[in-house]
Amino acid sequence: MEQTRELYTQRFGGFYESQWLNSDSVYNEVYNLEINSGVKLNLEKYDIDIDYNAFTEKVGKEYTNELESIFKKALGYEDFNMEFVRISSPREYNFATDQIVYNLTTKDDDKFFEVVRTKMREHYDELKDLIKERHTSYDGFFSFMSNNIDEWFDEVKENERRPYLECVLEYLAEIYLNDEEGNEEPDNRIVDNTIYERLYNDGIVWIEEYLIGNDEESQKALQSAFDAMH
């Protein structure tokens, strides 16, 4: 039977001082625009920023599409789909970052979890190590999730109060991509990095397109640079 669940990314780097967006983003994009357009945009004179809501929504939508594709390859199963819902941001970035919220809809829920659990058994040892490493409490960190992989086989479907399903899917994706790359030393950021590279290298997400002037003079200067490029 078809079922939809609202899930949250667990390994997405977020938009606070990350590769996706950081304090140098405006400067870097304006500099590139100056080079490409030949129009001087002095940031001491012009108030230029990034349209944060439009940019983050674009990233969220495209990230969800790429994540869906990776999940399907990692599971070897395609009878489900994912749709971007919104960006969830913390009040403070001290201990958390932004998450992409998406709906995952299964066509046959029982079959979907049969496939997930089969993949969990297939990668039992790798998952066991990841779960032990990332979900064991220590001084300064309390895990609200079990660090015992054997408990995850039930929790992945039954416990929707904790992100067991999201973690399993992203960990399986991480294992899949590391295997594809032939990494002897697993890259624990490979999912986020792979999606970042795909979106930027293919020109699907282009920060420059989301530059805005915060006043009329700045917007006119920015527009003149865009016009010079076409």
C-alpha positions in Angstrom: 0.0 0.0 0.0 1.2 3.5 -0.8 2.4 5.6 2.1 4.0 9.0 2.4 6.5 10.0 5.2 8.0 13.4 5.9 11.7 13.0 6.4 14.7 15.2 7.2 18.2 15.1 5.8 20.8 14.1 8.3 24.1 14.7 6.6 23.3 17.9 4.6 25.9 20.5 5.3 23.4 23.4 5.6 23.7 27.0 4.7 25.8 28.4 7.6 29.5 28.7 6.8 29.4 25.6 4.6 30.4 24.8 1.0 26.8 25.6 0.1 26.8 29.2 1.5 29.3 31.1 3.6 30.5 34.6 4.5 32.7 34.7 1.4 29.9 33.7 -1.0 28.8 37.2 -2.0 32.4 38.5 -2.5 33.3 35.4 -4.6 30.3 35.6 -6.8 30.5 39.4 -7.3 34.2 39.0 -8.2 33.4 36.3 -10.8 30.6 38.4 -12.2 33.0 41.3 -12.5 35.5 39.1 -14.4 32.8 37.7 -16.7 31.0 40.9 -17.4 33.7 43.5 -17.3 31.6 45.7 -15.1 33.1 46.9 -11.8 30.9 46.2 -8.7 32.5 47.8 -5.7 31.1 46.2 -2.6 32.1 49.2 -0.5 29.7 51.2 -2.7 27.0 48.8 -3.6 24.8 46.8 -1.2 24.7 43.4 -2.8 23.5 40.2 -1.2 22.0 36.8 -2.0 18.3 36.1 -2.3 18.5 33.6 0.6 15.0 32.2 0.4 15.0 31.7 -3.4 18.5 30.2 -3.4 18.0 27.8 -0.5 14.7 26.6 -2.0 16.4 25.9 -5.3 19.1 23.9 -3.5 16.5 22.1 -1.5 14.5 21.0 -4.6 17.6 19.9 -6.6 19.3 18.3 -3.6 16.1 16.2 -3.0 16.1 15.1 -6.7 19.8 14.0 -6.5 19.3 12.3 -3.2 16.4 10.3 -4.6 18.6 9.2 -7.5 21.4 8.1 -5.1 19.0 6.3 -2.8 17.5 4.3 -5.7 21.0 3.3 -6.9 22.0 2.3 -3.3 18.9 0.2 -2.8 18.7 -1.2 -6.3 15.0 -0.4 -6.1 13.1 2.5 -7.8 9.4 2.1 -6.7 9.3 5.2 -4.6 9.7 8.9 -5.1 10.8 12.0 -3.1 9.5 15.6 -3.2 11.0 18.7 -1.6 8.8 20.2 1.2 10.8 23.0 2.8 14.0 24.0 4.6 14.1 23.6 8.3 16.5 25.9 10.1 17.6 25.9 13.8 17.2 28.9 16.0 20.9 28.9 16.6 23.7 27.2 14.6 25.8 26.2 17.6 24.9 22.5 17.6 22.7 22.1 14.5 22.4 23.2 10.9 19.7 23.5 8.2 17.9 20.4 7.1 16.1 19.7 3.9 12.6 18.4 4.6 11.2 16.0 1.9 8.3 13.6 1.4 9.2 10.0 0.6 6.3 8.1 -0.9 6.4 4.4 -1.3 4.2 2.6 -3.9 4.4 -0.7 -1.9 5.4 0.1 1.7 6.0 -3.6 2.7 8.2 -4.2 -0.3 10.2 -1.0 0.3 11.1 -2.0 3.8 11.9 -5.5 2.7 14.4 -4.0 0.3 15.8 -1.7 2.9 16.3 -4.5 5.5 17.8 -6.7 2.8 20.4 -4.0 2.1 21.0 -3.5 5.8 21.8 -7.2 6.1 24.0 -7.0 3.0 26.1 -4.2 4.5 25.7 -5.3 8.1 29.3 -4.9 9.2 29.7 -1.4 7.6 26.4 -0.2 9.0 27.2 -1.6 12.5 30.4 0.4 12.6 28.7 3.6 11.4 25.9 3.2 13.9 28.2 2.5 16.8 30.4 5.5 15.8 27.6 8.0 15.3 25.0 6.9 17.9 27.0 6.1 21.0 26.7 8.7 23.8 29.8 10.3 25.2 30.7 13.2 27.4 28.9 16.2 25.8 26.7 14.2 23.5 23.6 12.1 24.4 22.3 9.9 21.6 18.5 9.5 21.5 18.9 6.6 19.1 20.2 3.1 19.7 23.8 2.3 18.8 22.9 -1.4 18.3 22.3 -2.2 14.6 20.1 -5.2 15.5 17.5 -2.9 17.1 17.5 -0.8 13.9 15.9 -3.5 11.8 12.6 -2.8 13.7 13.2 0.8 14.5 13.7 1.7 10.8 10.0 1.3 10.2 8.3 1.4 13.5 10.0 4.3 15.2 9.0 7.5 13.3 9.8 9.8 16.3 13.5 9.4 15.6 15.2 9.5 12.2 16.1 5.9 11.8 14.9 5.6 8.3 16.7 8.8 7.2 19.9 7.6 8.7 19.7 4.1 7.2 19.0 5.5 3.7 21.9 8.0 4.0 24.3 5.5 5.5 23.5 3.0 2.7 24.0 5.9 0.2 27.3 6.7 1.8 28.5 3.1 1.6 27.3 2.8 -2.0 29.2 6.0 -3.1 32.4 5.0 -1.3 32.2 1.6 -3.0 31.7 3.3 -6.4 34.7 5.6 -5.8 36.8 2.7 -4.6 37.7 4.6 -1.4 39.8 2.5 0.9 39.3 5.2 3.6 35.5 5.9 3.6 34.6 9.6 3.1 31.9 10.4 5.7 30.8 13.5 3.7 30.6 11.8 0.3 26.8 12.1 -0.1 26.7 15.9 0.5 29.9 16.5 -1.5 28.8 14.4 -4.4 25.5 16.2 -4.7 27.3 19.6 -4.3 29.6 18.7 -7.2 26.8 17.5 -9.4 24.7 20.6 -8.9 27.5 23.1 -9.4 29.5 21.3 -12.1 26.4 20.8 -14.2 25.3 24.4 -13.6 22.0 23.3 -12.0 22.6 25.6 -9.1 24.4 28.9 -9.8 24.7 31.3 -6.8 25.4 34.2 -9.2 21.8 34.0 -10.4 20.6 34.8 -6.9 22.6 38.0 -6.3 20.3 40.9 -5.6 20.9 44.6 -4.9 19.4 45.8 -1.6 18.7 49.3 -3.0 17.8 50.7 -6.4 21.4 51.9 -7.2 22.9 48.5 -6.3 20.3 46.6 -8.3 20.9 48.8 -11.3 24.6 48.2 -11.1 24.1 44.5 -10.7 21.7 44.4 -13.6 24.1 46.2 -15.9 26.7 43.4 -15.1 24.1 40.7 -16.0 23.2 42.5 -19.2 26.8 42.8 -20.2 27.1 39.0 -20.1 24.4 38.5 -22.7 
